[in-house]
Amino acid sequence: MNFEEIQLLDKAYIAQTYARFPVAFSGGQGATLEGVDGKRYVDFGSGIAVNSFGANDEEWKAAVIEQLGKIQHVSNYYYSEPASRLAELLCKRSGAKRVFFSNSGAEANECALKAARKYSFLKYGAGRSKIVSLKGSFHGRTLFTLTATGQDEFHKYFHPFVPEIAYAEANMADIRRVADKSTCAVIIECIQGEGGVNALNKGFVTALAEYCATHNILLICDEVQSGNGRTGKFFAYEHYGIKPDIVTTAKGLAGGLPIGACLFFESTEGVLAAGDHGSTFGGNPISCAAAVNVVSRLTEEFLLEVQAKAEYMRAKLKGFNGVKALSGLGMMIGIEVEKPSKEIVKACLEKGLLVLTAHEKVRLLPPLNITKLEMDEGLSILKEVLK
Ligand SMILES: *Cc1c(COP(=O)(O)O)cnc(C)c1O
């Protein structure tokens, strides 16, 4: 099909929940994608931090194909090697004790929030169910995680929301005001992605972790976007030297296949029991085999390369006309720009570069294995567009 044919069917038959850009991709290699019209694009978005090793990665494909040749799905009533192996890798890597697998970031957070309420119920009985989230946060589109998303613009139409969720500014005075005796958990993104690629202040995050520990409030780190090597560490919270009780991740974990993971640490490892939670597709063997490949390749050596690439891109970007400031951490790059960010995205697309926005900022989330040539090619287009 050519682009017009694809677009026509989309407009006729797909729920119009996305304001799509006028392009469809037929394939790609690494951080270079090809449109159905044959045009080349440098990819600084990775499908929103999903394609950790870009398109068409040989090693990743081999892992997926090997599992496809065995079996594509097994029920969670049975044991499964790819899920067992992935859980072990994630636990050994992070210090977590147990993992629950789902299919998306929202579901990983849904699991974390449910577990937090059960933890508190088991320990204190009913009435300690408040969840505190930060203003500007994004935690997903299910009703629970949408309620926990601290941005009013998402809270239209869908009332009534899940009760007992409150929002705080990212400072301790506001946390103390909002997180009272009825609070079971605080959920944070160390680097708010959708909210504007804002890294939380280190002093605030360490004080918050201390406050939570003192009051036996669970600290949940949403690493759906910032995890899996994106910031140059396996998880972004490692930059902050804190120990969360629950960590969720998804986007880049399986390098392009649907997966979500909720990691329980010592304090929470025994909270969920048989029958408490479940998912038909959760822990899917293909997704888990893909994730085993991704996680095994995120070695310390590789993460140092990610940090070096991020420094290279940031140093170049700093010198560009039209760049007011940079934000985020590692390969999660926010650019404060002079022109409207949406116009920049459109202009980049026309010139063959894929970038994202986060509100008024331009957001870059390149594949972690992007080459110097691809970085330079994309940056030169961005330089042209920004000035
Ligand atoms: C994308 C995202 C989610 C939601 O993930 P889905 O897979 O779209 O459900 C949750 N939290 C954060 C921080 C995200 O960036």
The ligand as an ORCA input file, in Angstrom:
! r2SCAN-3c Opt
* xyz 0 1
  C       4.661      5.669     28.714
  C       4.605      5.740     30.174
  C       3.633      5.042     30.910
  C       2.534      4.262     30.236
  O       3.033      3.185     29.521
  P       2.080      2.419     28.446
  O       2.934      1.280     27.990
  O       1.753      3.392     27.386
  O       0.885      1.967     29.191
  C       3.698      5.111     32.282
  N       4.650      5.804     32.918
  C       5.599      6.493     32.243
  C       6.643      7.233     33.010
  C       5.602      6.496     30.859
  O       6.527      7.212     30.198
*
